[in-house]
Amino acid sequence: MTEANATAYTPESFRHRIPVVGAFHDTIAITKRNIISLRRNPRFFMFTMVQPVIFVILFRYVFGGALASTLGGVPYVDYLMPGIFAQTVTFGAITTGISMATDVQSGVLERFRSLPMARSGVLTGRTTADLMRNILVIILISGVGFAVGFRIHTNWAMFFCALLLVLFWAYALSWVFSLVGLALKDPETTQAASFPIIAPLVFASSAFVPVSTMPSWLQGWATYQPVSVTVSAARALCLGGPTASFLLQSLAWCTGIILVCAPLAVRVYRRAV
């Protein structure tokens, strides 16, 4: 075999000849880079963990007594925890947008574009790293929830399915905020623009109170928007009751968001720097 042929069949050349293989390796590399960055900023990681714990304690002990009578005998903490899971990962998605905008502003993405890397690998690496962070946050919140009285009314398999559904929603939403961060290119502007997106999703939902307690003009939105159907599906998996309709709606929302926002994010990334 000649020297030219030997070079042609190296693992590195094979990696670049097949785009899917190259994109997979680039995703792993960027995921590791983002996880290392998070590990080197322990104060940020600590505060992202503290915030959901505060929400659990506040809602459990401040609002629980006032809302218990509206739940038909279900303990408020059992009703609350699926909403807390969804609320936490929804607010946490802002981090994805801020991180992406920071990378644009600092010139990191410009450096990535100068390398022989798949464009999608940079974005999937970012969203995958944030998924890993959300897994740790969900584990922590679950422990705190059980400590303050949360109990599963179905079984452990259904509970884990509920957590997987919430993580799927988190992953879908991270693509939305990747797009926002790339489009705005400024961390402060991204943070300011994210709240008007998140507030109607979280607070006008079934996360903390039944939709039936809301004004009639708000109930249509609160019933069918993605946070509500995800919370309702997770709640049904944890507490029992009709599940299929909410589960299918949530899966449809998450899949649709990824199918729309992921290609848009890659397109905007090509023009962001």
C-alpha positions in Angstrom: 0.0 0.0 0.0 1.4 3.4 -0.9 1.8 6.2 1.5 -1.0 8.1 -0.2 -3.4 5.2 0.2 -2.4 4.7 3.9 -3.2 8.3 4.5 -6.6 8.0 2.8 -7.8 5.3 5.2 -6.8 6.8 8.5 -9.5 7.0 11.2 -9.4 10.8 11.0 -10.0 10.8 7.2 -12.8 8.2 7.7 -14.4 10.5 10.3 -14.5 13.4 7.8 -15.6 11.3 4.9 -18.9 10.3 6.6 -20.7 13.5 7.9 -22.8 11.6 10.5 -19.7 10.2 12.1 -17.9 13.5 12.1 -21.0 15.3 13.6 -21.2 12.6 16.3 -17.5 13.1 17.3 -17.9 16.9 17.3 -21.0 16.7 19.5 -19.1 14.6 22.0 -16.1 17.0 22.0 -18.3 20.1 22.4 -20.4 18.4 25.1 -17.2 17.6 27.1 -16.0 21.2 26.6 -19.2 22.6 28.0 -19.3 20.2 30.9 -15.7 21.1 31.8 -16.6 24.8 31.7 -19.5 24.2 34.1 -17.3 22.2 36.4 -14.8 25.1 36.5 -17.5 27.5 37.6 -18.8 25.7 40.7 -20.5 28.9 42.0 -22.8 29.1 39.0 -23.6 25.3 39.2 -24.3 25.7 42.9 -26.8 28.5 42.5 -28.6 26.6 39.7 -29.0 23.8 42.2 -30.1 26.1 45.1 -32.9 27.9 43.2 -35.1 24.9 42.5 -34.7 23.7 46.1 -36.0 27.1 47.3 -39.0 26.8 45.0 -39.9 23.4 46.4 -39.7 24.5 50.0 -41.6 27.8 49.3 -44.5 26.3 47.3 -44.7 23.3 49.6 -45.0 25.2 52.8 -46.3 28.7 51.8 -49.0 27.8 49.2 -49.7 24.2 50.1 -52.3 25.0 52.8 -54.2 27.5 50.7 -54.5 25.3 47.7 -55.1 21.9 49.2 -58.9 22.3 49.2 -58.9 22.6 45.3 -57.2 19.3 44.6 -59.9 16.8 45.6 -58.0 15.1 48.4 -54.6 14.8 46.6 -51.8 16.2 48.9 -50.5 19.4 47.4 -46.9 18.3 47.5 -47.8 15.3 45.3 -49.6 17.6 42.9 -46.8 20.2 43.0 -43.7 18.1 42.3 -44.3 17.4 38.6 -44.9 21.1 38.1 -41.7 21.9 39.9 -39.8 19.5 37.6 -41.1 21.2 34.5 -40.8 24.7 36.0 -37.1 24.1 36.9 -36.0 22.9 33.5 -38.0 25.6 31.8 -36.3 28.4 33.6 -33.0 26.5 33.3 -33.3 26.7 29.5 -32.4 30.4 29.8 -28.9 29.2 30.6 -28.6 27.7 27.2 -29.4 30.9 25.4 -27.1 33.0 27.6 -24.2 30.5 27.1 -24.7 30.5 23.4 -24.9 34.4 23.2 -21.7 34.5 25.4 -19.9 32.2 22.9 -20.9 34.4 20.0 -19.8 37.6 21.8 -16.5 36.2 23.0 -15.6 34.9 19.5 -15.5 31.2 20.5 -18.1 30.3 17.8 -16.0 32.1 15.2 -13.1 29.9 16.2 -15.3 26.8 15.9 -16.4 27.9 12.4 -12.7 28.1 11.4 -12.2 24.4 12.3 -13.3 21.4 10.3 -16.3 20.8 12.5 -19.9 20.0 11.7 -22.1 23.0 12.3 -24.8 20.9 14.0 -22.1 19.4 16.4 -21.6 22.8 18.1 -25.3 23.1 18.8 -26.0 19.5 19.8 -23.0 19.6 22.1 -24.4 22.7 23.8 -27.9 21.2 24.2 -26.5 17.8 25.3 -24.4 19.3 28.0 -27.4 21.2 29.3 -29.4 18.0 29.3 -26.7 16.5 31.5 -27.0 19.4 33.9 -30.8 19.0 33.9 -30.4 15.4 34.9 -28.4 16.3 38.0 -30.9 19.1 38.9 -33.9 16.6 38.5 -32.1 14.1 40.7 -31.6 16.8 43.4 -35.2 18.0 43.2 -36.5 14.5 43.5 -34.5 14.0 46.7 -35.8 17.2 48.2 -39.3 16.4 47.1 -39.2 13.0 48.9 -37.7 14.7 51.9 -40.7 17.2 52.2 -43.3 14.5 51.7 -43.7 13.8 48.0 -44.9 10.3 47.3 -45.5 8.3 44.1 -49.0 6.9 43.8 -48.2 4.6 40.8 -44.8 2.8 40.7 -41.2 3.6 40.2 -41.2 2.8 36.4 -44.0 5.3 35.8 -42.1 7.9 37.9 -38.9 7.4 35.8 -41.0 7.8 32.6 -42.3 11.1 34.0 -38.8 12.3 34.6 -37.7 11.2 31.1 -40.7 13.2 29.7 -39.6 16.3 31.6 -36.1 15.9 30.3 -37.3 15.6 26.8 -39.2 18.8 27.2 -36.0 20.4 28.6 -34.0 19.2 25.6 -36.6 20.6 23.2 -36.7 24.0 25.0 -32.9 24.2 24.9 -33.1 24.4 21.1 -35.5 27.3 21.4 -33.1 29.3 23.5 -30.1 28.3 21.5 -31.9 30.0 18.6 -32.7 33.0 20.8 -29.0 33.3 22.0 -27.6 33.0 18.5 -30.1 35.6 17.1 -29.6 38.2 19.8 -25.8 37.6 20.3 -25.7 39.4 23.6 -26.1 37.6 27.0 -27.9 40.4 28.8 -30.4 40.9 25.9 -30.9 37.2 25.7 -31.7 37.0 29.4 -34.1 39.9 29.2 -35.9 38.5 26.1 -36.2 35.0 27.6 -38.5 35.9 30.5 -41.4 37.1 28.3 -41.2 33.7 26.6 -41.0 31.6 29.7 -43.5 33.5 32.0 -46.7 32.7 30.1 -45.5 29.1 29.7 -44.8 28.5 33.4 -47.2 30.7 35.3 -50.2 30.3 33.0 -50.1 26.5 33.2 -51.2 23.7 35.4 -47.8 23.5 37.1 -48.9 25.0 40.4 -52.7 25.2 40.4 -55.6 23.5 38.5 -56.6 25.1 35.2 -60.2 25.1 36.4 -59.3 27.8 39.0 -58.2 30.3 36.2 -60.4 32.8 34.4 -62.3 31.2 31.5 -60.4 33.3 28.9 -57.1 31.9 30.1 -58.2 28.2 30.4 -57.9 27.4 26.7 -54.2 28.5 26.6 -53.4 27.0 30.0 -54.9 23.6 29.0 -53.1 22.9 25.7 -49.8 24.8 25.9 -46.7 22.6 26.1 -45.8 23.1 29.8 -49.3 22.2 30.9 -49.6 19.0 28.8 -46.1 18.0 29.9 -46.9 18.6 33.6 -50.3 16.9 33.3 -48.7 13.8 31.7 -45.9 13.7 34.3 -48.5 14.2 37.0 -50.7 11.3 35.7 -47.6 9.1 35.5 -46.9 9.9 39.2 -50.4 10.0 40.6 -52.4 7.8 38.3 -55.3 8.7 36.0 -55.8 9.2 32.3 -52.3 9.5 30.7 -52.3 8.8 27.0 -53.8 12.0 25.7 -51.5 14.3 27.7 -48.5 12.1 26.9 -49.1 12.2 23.2 -49.7 15.9 23.2 -46.4 16.5 25.1 -44.4 14.2 22.8 -45.9 16.0 19.8 -45.0 19.5 21.2 -41.5 18.4 22.1 -40.8 16.7 18.7 -42.3 19.6 16.8 -40.2 22.2 18.6 -37.0 20.3 17.9 -37.9 19.7 14.2 -38.6 23.4 13.8 -35.9 25.1 16.0 -32.9 22.8 15.5 -32.6 23.5 11.7 -33.3 27.2 12.3 -30.6 27.3 15.0 -28.1 25.7 12.7 -29.0 28.1 9.9 -28.7 31.1 12.2 -25.4 29.7 13.6 -24.0 29.8 10.0 -24.7 33.6 10.0 -24.1 34.5 13.6 -20.4 35.1 13.4 
